[in-house]
């Protein structure tokens, strides 16, 4: 079941299965490496769904920019509404 994934960098992220991301309108394919994992992470600031391996690599190097927050929040709110996730 889709759930908010807390992280030290305060990115808005949802841990979500491949089946759920397909229901949301994605393809269940990692937007970074094209792998087809069972579970992954929706990264709102990128509007990407990533496999666990790509996500771990990305989060290590990622930097959060304040100018991206409105875009990130818009995508995060949409996916939370779709999956009925309380923020």
Number of C-alpha atoms within 10 A of each C-alpha: 10 19 17 17 15 12 10 6 11 10 21 19 22 21 20 22 21 23 14 16 21 12 13 14 8 15 15 25 20 24 18 14 11 11 14 15 15 13 20 24 25 27 21 22 20 12 14 16 28 28 24 16 14 17 19 12 10 13 14 9 7 11 11 11 9 8 8 11 14 11 13 19 14 12 18 23 15 13 18 16 12 11 15 11 14 9 9
